[in-house]
Structures are given as C-alpha cells and as structure tokens.
C-alpha cells in the first residue's frame, strides 16, 4: 500500500483531471467517483487533497460515510 505525506496528498485535489483523495485517521481514500466530490469540492466545505480527520469529526454524518476505495496511508 502506498504511503503519502501531506504534501503528496495535496496534489490529488480533484482539479484539472487529478484524482480526488482525502485522508481520514491515517487512511487515504479515493473519492473521485463520488458525485458529492465534484472537482474535489465537497459541498463548499471541504477540498480534496487534505487530511480531513478533524473536519470530519464535526460533519453532520457519521464515519460510515467514509466508504470509498482505500489507496494508501498518511505518514
């Protein structure tokens, strides 16, 4: 499994044809296939290419929403 740094994951922001990756609790997910992450933006609140662990704790949904393909880990 690939290991990503925060600088590396930032390149996967879902813009200009890039995949959209987000990290949560050390796991990196590919959210590119989700209609909720168009152009790497999630409802104007979150941008792909980031560690969303803290932000997700304040989300109006539970952790089960993080049901996307795992592409690696955040180191």
LOBAZA-59344 format. One record per residue (C-alpha): residue number from 1; x, y, z; residue in three letters. Coordinates in Angstrom, 2 decimals. Layout:
// residues N
<atom seq="NUM" px="X" py="Y" pz="Z" type="ala"/>
...
***
This chain:
// residues 75
<atom seq="1" px="0.00" py="0.00" pz="0.00" type="unk"/>
<atom seq="2" px="1.29" py="3.46" pz="-0.89" type="unk"/>
<atom seq="3" px="2.34" py="5.86" pz="1.84" type="unk"/>
<atom seq="4" px="1.51" py="9.55" pz="1.32" type="unk"/>
<atom seq="5" px="2.84" py="12.65" pz="3.02" type="unk"/>
<atom seq="6" px="0.55" py="15.64" pz="3.41" type="unk"/>
<atom seq="7" px="2.48" py="17.34" pz="0.58" type="unk"/>
<atom seq="8" px="1.91" py="14.35" pz="-1.71" type="unk"/>
<atom seq="9" px="-1.80" py="14.02" pz="-0.97" type="unk"/>
<atom seq="10" px="-2.25" py="17.75" pz="-1.70" type="unk"/>
<atom seq="11" px="-1.53" py="17.01" pz="-5.38" type="unk"/>
<atom seq="12" px="-4.68" py="14.86" pz="-5.55" type="unk"/>
<atom seq="13" px="-7.18" py="17.69" pz="-5.17" type="unk"/>
<atom seq="14" px="-9.64" py="16.60" pz="-7.88" type="unk"/>
<atom seq="15" px="-8.90" py="19.63" pz="-10.06" type="unk"/>
<atom seq="16" px="-7.68" py="19.70" pz="-13.66" type="unk"/>
<atom seq="17" px="-8.23" py="15.97" pz="-14.13" type="unk"/>
<atom seq="18" px="-6.41" py="14.88" pz="-10.97" type="unk"/>
<atom seq="19" px="-7.98" py="12.18" pz="-8.78" type="unk"/>
<atom seq="20" px="-9.58" py="13.40" pz="-5.54" type="unk"/>
<atom seq="21" px="-8.00" py="11.87" pz="-2.43" type="unk"/>
<atom seq="22" px="-8.76" py="12.62" pz="1.20" type="unk"/>
<atom seq="23" px="-7.21" py="11.29" pz="4.38" type="unk"/>
<atom seq="24" px="-9.11" py="10.29" pz="7.49" type="unk"/>
<atom seq="25" px="-7.47" py="8.88" pz="10.63" type="unk"/>
<atom seq="26" px="-4.34" py="7.90" pz="8.71" type="unk"/>
<atom seq="27" px="-6.08" py="6.21" pz="5.77" type="unk"/>
<atom seq="28" px="-6.15" py="7.79" pz="2.30" type="unk"/>
<atom seq="29" px="-9.35" py="7.34" pz="0.28" type="unk"/>
<atom seq="30" px="-10.12" py="7.94" pz="-3.39" type="unk"/>
<atom seq="31" px="-13.36" py="9.96" pz="-3.50" type="unk"/>
<atom seq="32" px="-13.08" py="10.68" pz="-7.24" type="unk"/>
<atom seq="33" px="-16.08" py="8.53" pz="-8.13" type="unk"/>
<atom seq="34" px="-18.46" py="10.29" pz="-5.77" type="unk"/>
<atom seq="35" px="-20.90" py="12.88" pz="-7.06" type="unk"/>
<atom seq="36" px="-20.53" py="14.57" pz="-3.68" type="unk"/>
<atom seq="37" px="-16.90" py="15.44" pz="-4.51" type="unk"/>
<atom seq="38" px="-17.20" py="17.18" pz="-7.91" type="unk"/>
<atom seq="39" px="-13.93" py="18.87" pz="-8.89" type="unk"/>
<atom seq="40" px="-12.61" py="17.79" pz="-5.49" type="unk"/>
<atom seq="41" px="-15.04" py="20.02" pz="-3.59" type="unk"/>
<atom seq="42" px="-17.47" py="18.62" pz="-1.03" type="unk"/>
<atom seq="43" px="-20.40" py="20.99" pz="-0.70" type="unk"/>
<atom seq="44" px="-18.18" py="24.06" pz="-0.44" type="unk"/>
<atom seq="45" px="-16.96" py="22.87" pz="2.95" type="unk"/>
<atom seq="46" px="-14.02" py="20.55" pz="2.18" type="unk"/>
<atom seq="47" px="-11.44" py="20.31" pz="-0.58" type="unk"/>
<atom seq="48" px="-9.83" py="17.03" pz="-1.62" type="unk"/>
<atom seq="49" px="-6.09" py="16.72" pz="-1.19" type="unk"/>
<atom seq="50" px="-6.22" py="17.16" pz="2.57" type="unk"/>
<atom seq="51" px="-6.37" py="15.33" pz="5.87" type="unk"/>
<atom seq="52" px="-10.00" py="15.74" pz="6.93" type="unk"/>
<atom seq="53" px="-9.78" py="13.92" pz="10.26" type="unk"/>
<atom seq="54" px="-10.60" py="16.97" pz="12.39" type="unk"/>
<atom seq="55" px="-13.17" py="18.38" pz="9.95" type="unk"/>
<atom seq="56" px="-14.97" py="15.05" pz="9.67" type="unk"/>
<atom seq="57" px="-15.49" py="14.91" pz="13.42" type="unk"/>
<atom seq="58" px="-17.73" py="18.00" pz="13.01" type="unk"/>
<atom seq="59" px="-19.59" py="16.62" pz="9.96" type="unk"/>
<atom seq="60" px="-23.37" py="16.14" pz="10.07" type="unk"/>
<atom seq="61" px="-22.94" py="12.45" pz="9.22" type="unk"/>
<atom seq="62" px="-21.13" py="9.53" pz="10.80" type="unk"/>
<atom seq="63" px="-17.91" py="7.74" pz="9.94" type="unk"/>
<atom seq="64" px="-19.71" py="5.11" pz="7.85" type="unk"/>
<atom seq="65" px="-19.85" py="7.67" pz="5.04" type="unk"/>
<atom seq="66" px="-16.12" py="7.03" pz="4.56" type="unk"/>
<atom seq="67" px="-16.86" py="4.05" pz="2.34" type="unk"/>
<atom seq="68" px="-14.51" py="4.76" pz="-0.58" type="unk"/>
<atom seq="69" px="-11.61" py="2.81" pz="-2.10" type="unk"/>
<atom seq="70" px="-8.51" py="2.90" pz="0.09" type="unk"/>
<atom seq="71" px="-5.41" py="3.98" pz="-1.85" type="unk"/>
<atom seq="72" px="-2.86" py="4.23" pz="0.94" type="unk"/>
<atom seq="73" px="-1.89" py="5.59" pz="4.32" type="unk"/>
<atom seq="74" px="-0.89" py="9.03" pz="5.53" type="unk"/>
<atom seq="75" px="2.51" py="9.25" pz="7.16" type="unk"/>
***
